[in-house]
Amino acid sequence: MQYQSTRDKTQKVSSSQAILQGLSAEGGLFVPEQLPKLSEPMLECMIGQDYIQRAQTILEGFLTDFSPEEIESCLKGAYHVQKFSGSQIAPLARLGENAYLLELWHGPTCAFKDMALQLLPRLMTVAAQKSGDGKEIVILVATSGDTGKAALEGFCDVPGIRIVVFYPEEGVSPLQKLQMATQEGENVFVAAIHGNFDDAQSGVKKLFCDPQTIQMLQKQNRVFSSANSINWGRLLPQIVYYVSAYCDLVRDEQIALGDPINVCVPTGNFGNILAAYYAKQMGLPIRKLICASNKNNVLTDFIQTGVYDRNRPFYATTSPSMDILISSNLERLLFHLMDEDDAAVRDLMEGLKTNGRYTVSQQVLNRLQADFDGGYCDEAETAATIKRLFDTYSYLCDTHTAVAVSVYESYLSQTGDDTKTVIASTANPFKFPHAVLSALGAEAQDADEFEVARKLEELSGNEMPEQLAGLREKPVRFTESFAKDRMNDALAKALQNV
């Protein structure tokens, strides 16, 4: 299988090259030329399999220059029980009659990013061995909170790879910041920037395409790659858990094989829900993809109107991983909806860069709305949903999951569509203890994160995971912050000091 760029489809690379490069040279994102198909007999076979076996089947269809043995080794290294609590890796929790929470936060950093970022370093290591050029890989990451820590954890002390993470100084939760600032490893570097996530993401993309930076790396025998979802190797593992969730529903006799489901995903950068879209295009029986946004509702407006406009207020919310106004992965969807017209995609992306907005045709909007529905909820409704779930089901969820549940409930009320729905639950609630405790009606305004977590434990009967509780004793290693237009200085320092 070959992969092509969304902005120049004459640029074709293998799966290992797509994973190593992360981003095409002209700024486009790599997509597969065709998708492998999931037939009903294949799904039936996967029902009795465990998570790793299901992942093996799916990855073999995409990574055609990897051997089955290489894929199996990567999967077993990523998803073993020492890293993920529980044998199911991504279990389902029933919520009422027709909804199921897909818990994607049982990995080492308590967020859904672990599902991909425990696997990506292993895939990248194998891909680097295939290239045989001996260059050191420099991973650049922009994070709104969870990707940074998950990437740092996944790439920590991986030979031949260095990783540099940028995060918005005031745009992540205190625990997310502490997770990154205390990261161990000799090949890691973390820097805050004065700006929001979009500034960090734009800065990383600029570094990727900056001729002087590329020349500097070449002299140092280094090459860039990415662990953000612009990298196909980050997106691919996320397809697996939607397929696995469907198989679990059939196994548990919640649906029959062939029955459709809906999928609801809280998303900012559009990667997590795009993975579900790919699963649907492969043949997974998904009826509707429900895109859930917080107060930064640029995606909701786009799905409803066909106008993408980032020229709007930016809000720092209690669901910071979704505080994004430039949704990078939407470019991949546009490429598919526009019949792979790379010139048209280039024009839209140039409009976004120059004017901060673009508009798609009515035909593209119709195609978009055939698969997607979109909604958002504000801060008050996010908090109310956390309390409602706890009072009704004794289930404690985080702020991002609450956004998805609220949007799903609104969708159900407005449409009457009672199709069984899988809701992506993306983080452990103890990553955001202040917001969750406040939502339950208690306050601890002057307490630190760990005292707040203790109060949340007492109130909810849940325990803070050890990988979060243990941060209290870890020394802080990274404290520097940089202007958003000086990220090149941070990179230079990282490559000197790591």
Secondary structure, DSSP 8 states (H G I E B T S, - for coil): -EEEESS-TT-EEEHHHHHHH-S-TTS--EEESS-----HHHHHHHHTS-HHHHHHHHHHHH-TTS-HHHHHHHHHHHS-TTTSSSSSSS-EEEETTTEEEEE---STTSBTTHHHHTTHHHHHHHHHHHH----EEEEEEE-SSHHHHHHHHHHTT-TTEEEEEEEETTSS-HHHHHHHHT---TTEEEEEEES-HHHHHHHHHHHHH-HHHHHHHHHTTEEEEE-STTSHHHHHHHHHHHHHHHHHHHHTTSS-TT--EEEEEE-SSSHHHHHHHHHHHHT--EEEEEEEE-S--HHHHHHHHSEEE--S-----SSGGG--S--TTHHHHHHHHTTT-HHHHHHHHHHHHHHSEEE--HHHHHHHHHHEEEEE--HHHHHHHHHHHHHHH-----HHHHHHHHHHHHHHHHH-----EEEEE-B-GGGSHHHHHHHTT---TTS-HHHHHHHHHHHHS----HHHHGGGGS------EEEGGGHHHHHHHHHHH-
